[in-house]
Amino acid sequence: MKSAPRIVLTDEQRETLTRWSRGRSTPVRLMQRAKIVLLSAEGKMNKDIAAELGIMPNTVVRWRARFAAGGLAAIEKDAPRGGRKPLRRDAVARQIIEKTTQERPANATHWSGRSLAAALGVDKSMVWRVWQANGLKPHLARTFKVSNDPRFVEKLTDVVGLYLNPPERALVFCFDEKSQIQALDRTQPGLPLKKGRGGTMTHDYKRNGTTTLFAALDMAEGKLIGQCMPRHRHQEFLKFLRLLDTQTPGDLDLHLILDNYSTHKHPNVMSWLKRHPRFHLHFTPTSSSWLNLVERWFREITDKRIRRGVFHSVKELKRAILDYIDCHNENPEPFIWTATAQSILEKVRRARAVLENVKLNEALH
């Protein structure tokens, strides 16, 4: 009897096969082949692998042999098959792509697999296959806005310059307020996470008040100075500036990157800044919150501590926020900005050209 080839994996091969065997976006056939090879490398017999995976022994024999002969490349892609090219299917695929990207259904904002299949007289599974093969996801939409700030280039260059080439004997902080954080209490206790089921929480809730988090992220060390206040007027902003003044070395200049909120330009604030010349404000362009890296930190605290939290009072919410900040500051990791001003301006130029195209097409129709 012919013995099965012995499979010995390198660390790189094992890592790739493990990723294929677990990846959610990995095709089912490739996932199965990766599992066959991994189990073969453990020294298991073909019949045992087939029983464990619920497949035919011949399938195990085939892919074990192919990997032994050609490595990862031999199992990643199927061998070319004979027969005519599927001309009709290719034509339908072109129609699916064109209709998905260039037209809208009469009674909806976007196509679903079923509605497009009905419009073209094809099977819905073909629509889904074409969408997957071409990376089309009509059900998803991302928000964006290209800034119309007349000083966009000047402000962008200033902020990115602070990220890439910070001044000497100075600290750079990304500052913003996360306003109206709600202390929400669920109407019923949630069910805990368990095998085969995610955690649950009720869709309705009881509001127990709000707080506003004032936060300044140190770009050099990644530490955050934060304070919760009931409102976010210029009075609270001045209070936070005084806090920064006391919690940072007095011999260093402080450069704050912040947005164009009117509170930040209040006459009382400007007057205070004149009396404290070590403070320098750098404003991001309008509609460009992505330039402020403290927004990235806000996303983390929202995902990890606030969104699924249960808070019976504002006091409890504030304690949770400040505890999270303390925990973060015990082992901070700074965010590293890498994009140059020139590369960003090039992307913005392309985005504006696309928008002008869309406007022109809408005007013509």
Residue pairs with C-beta under 8 A, 6 or more apart in sequence:
4 40
4 45
4 46
4 61
4 64
4 65
5 64
5 65
5 68
6 68
7 37
7 40
7 41
7 64
7 67
7 68
8 41
9 17
9 37
9 38
9 41
13 71
13 72
14 38
14 41
16 72
17 34
17 37
17 38
17 72
18 34
18 38
19 26
20 26
20 30
20 31
20 33
20 34
21 31
21 34
21 35
21 38
23 31
26 34
29 78
30 75
30 76
32 53
32 55
32 59
33 63
33 67
33 75
34 75
35 53
36 49
36 53
36 59
36 60
36 63
36 64
36 67
37 63
37 64
37 67
37 75
39 48
39 49
39 52
39 53
40 46
40 49
40 60
40 64
40 67
44 52
46 57
46 60
46 61
46 64
47 57
47 60
49 60
50 56
50 57
50 59
50 60
53 60
63 75
66 74
66 75
67 74
67 75
89 126
92 120
92 122
92 126
92 130
93 126
93 130
93 133
95 120
96 116
96 120
96 122
96 126
96 127
96 130
96 131
97 130
97 134
97 136
99 111
99 116
99 119
99 120
100 111
100 116
100 131
100 136
100 138
101 136
104 110
104 111
105 111
105 115
105 116
105 119
108 115
110 138
110 139
110 141
111 119
111 138
112 138
112 139
113 124
113 127
113 128
113 131
114 124
116 124
116 127
117 123
117 124
117 126
117 127
120 127
130 136
131 137
131 138
144 351
145 287
146 287
146 348
146 351
146 352
146 355
147 285
147 286
147 287
147 288
147 348
148 286
148 287
149 155
149 285
149 286
149 287
149 288
151 285
152 285
152 288
152 348
153 345
155 282
155 283
155 284
155 285
155 288
156 285
156 288
156 291
156 341
156 344
156 345
157 341
158 282
159 257
159 282
159 284
159 291
160 291
160 337
160 339
160 340
160 341
160 344
161 341
162 172
162 219
162 255
162 257
162 282
163 172
163 219
163 293
163 337
164 337
164 340
166 172
166 219
166 220
166 255
167 253
167 255
169 251
169 252
169 253
170 252
170 253
170 254
170 255
171 218
171 219
171 220
171 248
171 249
171 252
171 253
171 254
171 255
172 218
172 219
172 220
172 255
172 257
173 216
173 217
173 218
173 219
173 225
173 244
173 254
173 255
173 256
173 257
174 216
174 217
174 219
174 256
174 257
174 258
174 292
174 293
174 294
174 297
175 214
175 215
175 216
175 217
175 256
175 257
175 258
175 292
175 294
176 215
176 258
176 259
176 289
176 292
176 294
176 295
176 298
177 212
177 213
177 214
177 215
177 232
177 237
177 261
178 212
178 213
178 215
178 298
178 301
179 212
179 232
180 210
180 212
181 210
181 211
181 212
181 213
181 306
181 317
181 321
182 207
182 208
182 209
182 210
182 317
183 207
183 208
183 209
183 210
183 211
183 311
183 312
183 313
183 314
183 316
183 317
184 205
184 206
184 207
184 208
184 309
184 310
184 311
185 205
185 206
185 208
185 310
185 311
185 312
186 201
186 202
186 204
186 205
186 206
186 310
187 202
187 204
187 205
187 206
188 202
190 199
190 200
190 201
190 202
190 310
191 197
191 199
191 200
192 199
193 199
199 308
201 308
208 311
208 312
208 313
208 314
208 317
209 313
209 314
209 317
210 314
211 228
211 229
211 230
211 314
211 317
211 318
211 321
212 228
212 229
212 230
212 231
212 232
212 236
213 226
213 227
213 228
213 321
214 226
214 227
214 228
214 229
214 232
214 236
214 237
214 240
215 224
215 225
215 226
215 294
215 297
215 298
216 224
216 225
216 226
216 240
216 244
216 256
216 294
217 223
217 224
217 293
217 294
217 297
217 335
218 224
218 225
218 332
218 334
219 293
219 334
219 335
220 334
221 332
221 334
222 332
222 333
222 334
222 335
223 328
223 329
223 332
224 294
224 297
224 325
224 328
224 329
224 332
225 243
225 244
225 247
226 321
226 322
226 325
227 239
227 240
227 243
228 318
228 321
228 322
229 236
229 239
229 240
232 263
233 263
234 263
234 266
234 268
234 269
237 263
237 264
237 266
237 269
238 268
238 269
238 272
241 269
241 272
241 276
241 279
244 254
244 256
245 254
245 276
245 279
248 254
250 278
252 278
253 278
253 279
253 280
254 278
254 279
254 280
255 280
255 282
256 279
256 280
256 281
256 282
257 282
257 284
257 291
257 292
257 293
258 264
258 281
258 282
258 283
258 284
258 292
259 283
259 284
259 289
259 292
260 283
260 284
260 286
263 269
264 281
264 283
273 279
273 281
284 291
284 292
285 291
289 295
293 335
293 337
296 335
297 335
301 321
301 324
304 324
305 320
305 321
305 324
306 317
306 320
306 321
309 317
309 320
311 317
311 320
